[in-house]
Amino acid sequence: MSDENLFAKERQRIILEKLSADSKVLVRELAEAFGVSLATIRADLRELERAGQLSRTHGGAIAVWRAGFELNDVQKRVSGIEEKQRIAAAAAKLVQNGDTIAIDTGTTAHEFAKTLLSKTGLSIVTNDIILASMFEEASDFSVTLLGGAVRRGFHCTLGAKAIEALRWVNVDTAFLCANAFTVRRGFMTPSVEHAELKKKIKSTASRTVMLMDSRKIGRVSFCSFAELDEIDVLITDRGVGKAAEKEIRAAAESLEMIIA
């Protein structure tokens, strides 16, 4: 990838971060902030719109987050990588050599999985095809890939067969991810099938750890799959904000909350 393309991706990542915070951006303001032409910013916005990550308007763009909307994996990779990596590193400290763990699908789960390659003797259960392949090729881990229907564009299995495969499974810790969270509604995902599988994965574990970047806090999605008090550990990043952190800690006194 050329330096120009690398810089474009970084610009687009920052644009999405600003959209997440402000819900809208203006072409002229972005051009001034980045020191580039209006045409360059318009090209960035067109590319992000094609990826389904914003909606262009006259003079700028607005966010497209809504309850039933879910970015696929390629789209998710554009933003938040540093936060996800810090969350992953914190989560890795909770895993000991020889543990039996379940890992959810998602870009944060992928970053977490990379941190585990220095461990030995892990037994891993996952519905993520890429994670299963990575572990099989690069480690001595025992890997169980849950069967089921493959969700195109999301490299994971779902459905009744995947849930049935968990019937006799018990793990030390389940590492889950969420698309949205509020204290009142709990942890959410846009997909009913994902929600059902996440619930089942959680039920197999002695301990449940939620890996969730701060952008998801305060958002609402279609299906709830866990209440806050059903989670043992929540790992998020420093963008959570003092007010949100205080509200979460007050709502679940037994929760261990780690700010990475």
C-alpha positions as CSV (number, residue, x, y, z in Angstrom):
1,M,0.0,0.0,0.0
2,S,1.4,3.4,-0.9
3,D,2.1,6.2,1.6
4,E,-0.8,8.1,0.1
5,N,-3.2,5.3,0.7
6,L,-2.0,4.8,4.2
7,F,-2.6,8.4,5.0
8,A,-6.1,8.3,3.4
9,K,-7.0,5.4,5.7
10,E,-5.7,7.3,8.8
11,R,-7.8,10.3,7.7
12,Q,-10.8,8.2,7.3
13,R,-10.3,6.6,10.7
14,I,-10.2,10.1,12.3
15,I,-13.3,11.1,10.3
16,L,-15.2,8.2,11.7
17,E,-14.0,9.0,15.2
18,K,-15.3,12.5,14.8
19,L,-18.7,11.2,13.5
20,S,-18.9,8.9,16.5
21,A,-18.5,11.9,18.8
22,D,-20.4,14.6,17.0
23,S,-22.8,12.7,14.6
24,K,-21.8,15.0,11.7
25,V,-18.8,16.4,9.9
26,L,-18.3,19.3,7.5
27,V,-16.1,19.0,4.4
28,R,-14.6,22.5,4.8
29,E,-13.7,21.9,8.4
30,L,-12.1,18.6,7.7
31,A,-10.1,20.0,4.8
32,E,-8.7,22.7,7.0
33,A,-8.0,20.3,9.8
34,F,-6.1,17.9,7.6
35,G,-4.5,20.5,5.3
36,V,-5.9,18.9,2.2
37,S,-8.2,20.0,-0.6
38,L,-12.0,19.9,-0.5
39,A,-11.9,17.3,-3.3
40,T,-9.7,15.0,-1.2
41,I,-12.2,15.1,1.7
42,R,-15.1,14.5,-0.7
43,A,-13.3,11.4,-2.0
44,D,-12.8,10.1,1.6
45,L,-16.5,10.6,2.3
46,R,-17.5,8.8,-0.9
47,E,-15.3,5.8,0.0
48,L,-16.7,5.7,3.5
49,E,-20.3,6.0,2.2
50,R,-19.7,3.1,-0.2
51,A,-18.6,1.1,2.9
52,G,-21.9,2.0,4.6
53,Q,-20.1,3.9,7.4
54,L,-21.7,7.3,6.8
55,S,-24.3,9.2,4.7
56,R,-23.1,12.2,2.7
57,T,-25.0,15.4,2.9
58,H,-24.6,18.8,1.2
59,G,-21.4,20.1,2.6
60,G,-20.5,17.1,4.8
61,A,-21.8,13.8,6.2
62,I,-23.8,12.4,9.0
63,A,-23.5,9.2,11.0
64,V,-25.6,6.2,10.0
65,W,-25.6,4.3,13.4
66,R,-29.0,2.7,14.0
67,A,-30.4,-0.2,15.9
68,G,-30.4,-2.7,13.1
69,F,-27.1,-1.6,11.4
70,E,-24.0,-3.7,11.7
71,L,-20.6,-3.1,10.0
72,N,-19.0,-6.2,8.5
73,D,-15.4,-7.1,9.5
74,V,-13.8,-5.1,6.6
75,Q,-15.7,-2.0,7.6
76,K,-14.9,-2.4,11.3
77,R,-11.2,-2.5,10.7
78,V,-11.1,1.2,9.7
79,S,-11.4,2.6,13.2
80,G,-10.5,2.1,16.8
81,I,-7.5,-0.3,16.3
82,E,-5.4,1.2,19.1
83,E,-8.2,1.0,21.6
84,K,-8.9,-2.6,20.6
85,Q,-5.3,-3.5,21.0
86,R,-5.1,-2.1,24.5
87,I,-8.3,-3.9,25.4
88,A,-6.8,-7.1,24.0
89,A,-3.6,-6.8,25.9
90,A,-5.5,-6.3,29.2
91,A,-7.6,-9.3,28.5
92,A,-4.6,-11.5,27.8
93,K,-3.5,-11.0,31.4
94,L,-6.6,-12.9,32.5
95,V,-5.5,-16.1,30.6
96,Q,-3.1,-18.6,32.1
97,N,-1.3,-21.3,30.2
98,G,-3.5,-24.4,30.0
99,D,-6.8,-22.6,30.4
100,T,-9.9,-23.6,28.5
101,I,-11.6,-20.5,27.0
102,A,-14.3,-19.5,24.6
103,I,-13.8,-16.6,22.2
104,D,-16.5,-14.6,20.4
105,T,-16.2,-13.3,16.9
106,G,-15.4,-9.7,16.1
107,T,-12.4,-7.3,15.4
108,T,-11.7,-6.8,19.1
109,A,-11.7,-10.6,19.5
110,H,-9.2,-10.9,16.7
111,E,-6.8,-8.5,18.4
112,F,-7.2,-10.5,21.6
113,A,-6.5,-13.7,19.8
114,K,-3.2,-12.4,18.5
115,T,-2.1,-11.7,22.1
116,L,-2.6,-15.4,23.0
117,L,-0.1,-16.8,20.6
118,S,2.7,-16.5,23.2
119,K,0.7,-18.8,25.6
120,T,0.9,-22.6,25.7
121,G,-1.6,-25.4,26.1
122,L,-4.8,-23.5,25.7
123,S,-8.0,-25.2,24.7
124,I,-10.1,-22.8,22.7
125,V,-13.8,-22.9,21.6
126,T,-14.8,-20.4,18.9
127,N,-17.3,-19.8,16.2
128,D,-14.9,-17.5,14.3
129,I,-13.4,-19.2,11.3
130,I,-10.3,-16.9,11.0
131,L,-9.4,-17.4,14.6
132,A,-9.7,-21.2,14.4
133,S,-7.4,-21.2,11.3
134,M,-4.9,-18.8,13.0
135,F,-4.6,-20.9,16.1
136,E,-4.4,-24.2,14.2
137,E,-1.5,-22.9,12.1
138,A,0.5,-20.9,14.7
139,S,0.1,-22.7,18.1
140,D,-0.1,-25.9,20.0
141,F,-3.6,-25.1,21.2
142,S,-6.5,-27.5,21.1
143,V,-9.1,-25.7,18.9
144,T,-12.8,-26.5,18.6
145,L,-14.6,-24.6,15.8
146,L,-18.4,-24.6,16.3
147,G,-20.4,-26.0,13.4
148,G,-23.3,-24.2,11.9
149,A,-24.3,-21.9,9.0
150,V,-21.5,-19.5,7.9
151,R,-22.5,-15.9,8.0
152,R,-21.1,-14.4,4.8
153,G,-18.9,-11.3,5.3
154,F,-18.6,-12.0,9.0
155,H,-16.4,-15.2,8.9
156,C,-18.3,-17.0,11.7
157,T,-20.8,-19.7,12.2
158,L,-24.3,-19.3,13.7
159,G,-27.5,-21.1,14.2
160,A,-28.9,-24.2,15.9
161,K,-26.0,-26.5,15.1
162,A,-23.5,-24.0,16.6
163,I,-25.7,-23.7,19.7
164,E,-26.1,-27.5,19.9
165,A,-22.3,-28.0,19.7
166,L,-22.0,-26.0,23.0
167,R,-24.3,-28.4,24.9
168,W,-21.6,-30.4,26.5
169,V,-18.9,-27.7,26.7
170,N,-17.6,-26.1,29.9
171,V,-14.9,-23.4,29.8
172,D,-13.0,-21.4,32.4
173,T,-13.6,-18.0,30.8
174,A,-15.8,-16.8,27.9
175,F,-14.5,-13.6,26.1
176,L,-17.5,-11.9,24.5
177,C,-17.9,-8.7,22.4
178,A,-20.8,-6.4,22.0
179,N,-22.0,-3.9,19.4
180,A,-23.8,-1.6,21.8
181,F,-24.4,-1.1,25.6
182,T,-26.5,0.9,28.0
183,V,-26.8,0.3,31.7
184,R,-30.6,-0.2,31.3
185,R,-30.6,-2.5,28.3
186,G,-27.3,-4.3,28.8
187,F,-25.1,-5.6,26.0
188,M,-26.6,-5.7,22.5
189,T,-26.0,-6.9,19.0
190,P,-28.0,-6.3,15.8
191,S,-28.4,-10.0,15.0
192,V,-30.9,-12.4,16.7
193,E,-28.7,-15.4,15.8
194,H,-25.6,-13.7,17.2
195,A,-27.5,-12.9,20.4
196,E,-28.6,-16.5,20.9
197,L,-25.1,-17.8,20.4
198,K,-23.5,-15.3,22.7
199,K,-26.0,-16.2,25.4
200,K,-25.1,-19.9,25.0
201,I,-21.4,-19.2,25.0
202,K,-21.8,-17.2,28.3
203,S,-23.7,-20.1,29.9
204,T,-20.8,-22.5,29.4
205,A,-18.3,-20.3,31.3
206,S,-17.3,-20.0,35.0
207,R,-16.3,-16.4,34.2
208,T,-17.5,-14.0,31.5
209,V,-15.3,-11.2,30.3
210,M,-16.7,-8.5,28.0
211,L,-14.3,-6.8,25.5
212,M,-15.9,-3.6,24.3
213,D,-14.4,-0.3,23.2
214,S,-15.9,2.9,24.6
215,R,-17.6,3.8,21.3
216,K,-20.2,1.2,22.0
217,I,-21.2,2.7,25.3
218,G,-24.5,4.6,25.1
219,R,-25.6,3.0,21.8
220,V,-28.6,0.8,21.3
221,S,-28.8,-2.2,19.1
222,F,-31.6,-4.7,18.2
223,C,-31.0,-7.6,20.6
224,S,-29.9,-7.7,24.2
225,F,-27.9,-10.8,25.1
226,A,-26.5,-10.1,28.6
227,E,-27.3,-7.8,31.5
228,L,-24.5,-5.9,33.2
229,D,-24.7,-8.0,36.4
230,E,-24.3,-11.2,34.3
231,I,-20.7,-10.1,33.4
232,D,-17.8,-10.7,35.7
233,V,-15.2,-8.4,34.0
234,L,-15.7,-5.5,31.6
235,I,-12.6,-4.3,29.7
236,T,-12.9,-1.0,27.8
237,D,-10.7,1.9,26.9
238,R,-10.0,5.4,28.3
239,G,-12.6,7.0,26.1
240,V,-15.3,5.7,28.4
241,G,-15.7,9.0,30.3
242,K,-15.9,9.6,34.0
243,A,-19.7,9.8,34.2
244,A,-20.3,6.6,32.2
245,E,-17.7,4.8,34.3
246,K,-19.3,5.9,37.5
247,E,-22.7,4.8,36.3
248,I,-21.5,1.4,35.3
249,R,-19.7,0.8,38.5
250,A,-22.7,1.9,40.6
251,A,-25.0,-0.4,38.6
252,A,-23.0,-3.6,39.2
253,E,-20.9,-3.4,42.4
254,S,-19.4,-6.9,41.9
255,L,-18.2,-6.1,38.4
256,E,-14.5,-5.8,37.8
257,M,-14.1,-2.9,35.4
258,I,-10.7,-2.5,33.6
259,I,-9.9,0.7,31.7
260,A,-7.2,-0.2,29.2
